[in-house]
Amino acid sequence: MIPSSASTGKGPSSVAEGAACQVQVDPLAALRTPDDPPWDVYLTGTVFLDIIFTGLDSAPVRGTESWARGMGSSPGGVANMATALARLGLKTSLAAAFGDDHYGEYCWDALETGEHIDLATSRTVPGWHSPVTVSMAYEGERTMVSHGHEPPPEEPAPDCPPRARAAIASLTPGKRAPWIAQAASKGTRVFADVGWDDTGAWDLAGLADLEHCEAFLPNAEEAMRYTGANCPRAAAHALTEHVPLAVVTLGAEGAYAVDRRTGESAEVPAIEVAALDPTGAGDVFVAGFVTGTLADWPLADRLAFAGLTAALSVQEFGGSLSAPGWSEIGAWWRKVQSVEGQEPAALRRYAFLDDLVPEETAARPWPLRRAVPTIGFRSA
């Protein structure tokens, strides 16, 4: 395992600062043709404004006041995934509703102008305020409180999503999303995750849209509950009876994946880091795995890359604006190779980055936006 000493060394003092430069990498450059779809990835969902408190010594105690040593604000919800994809060089299209308040304006600007995410299928809804989530990070975990109303009827849920190489869908037990089947019928590769089943049914038949998906990426607990398996690796194999590719995240142990079509399986341990804020780490993991899959990397490399991007993200505030870009990935790779005492086998696991991360001279100035305490602040 590559230790935490190999992190990029960023902490609370750099929350409002961008990276010195952002490497521009197109991971699909070798595969692009004139007949490609206009977008690499399409997403739809709800954008939240996330307000994150970090540096809490413990969980808040009823009847007392807790002070946090750090705070950040950033777009959240589906914006976590969209931003992570865009920062990895994928052409990303997002359909979402935005409130006509300052929160919605900030989120729209952060995504469209700051991250170059296409919002042509998104809209601002008059009179609808932005959903908000307050996240409190402590002891490597988080507690969240959210507020919002049901999305208005105008919220984009297009019956005919734009052509894209891939789409990412969050499945809801007992409910179909028509756009998923329509996207799959056009050749879009659908990657699905799922939230906690509050009904307690844990019935795979209730995830009806899974039949249209290329890959399913639950965590270990979700995978075992849906399959009845007594270990996450067995659960991954059981899931391939329903979807071609199953990826099960194992928390501190890493991730395990099985590809039914090739018979291949892979497991990659987690990277040990000091987590500042775990908000959105699962979304960043999915974005990294989708990137590697679209680029046709070996299964183990995809898992390693997904785990790396997630590990880098938890060292920053905020779900969306904590997502790493190629400059940070490159800086991490150069640094771990210079640290004495690294396990040779662990370094070889990430050797595929040599062919992906360009030299620093290929960088272009473009500071990464970071979560800031007050959304009224403007970054330089």
Disulfide bonds with the S-S distance in Angstrom:
none
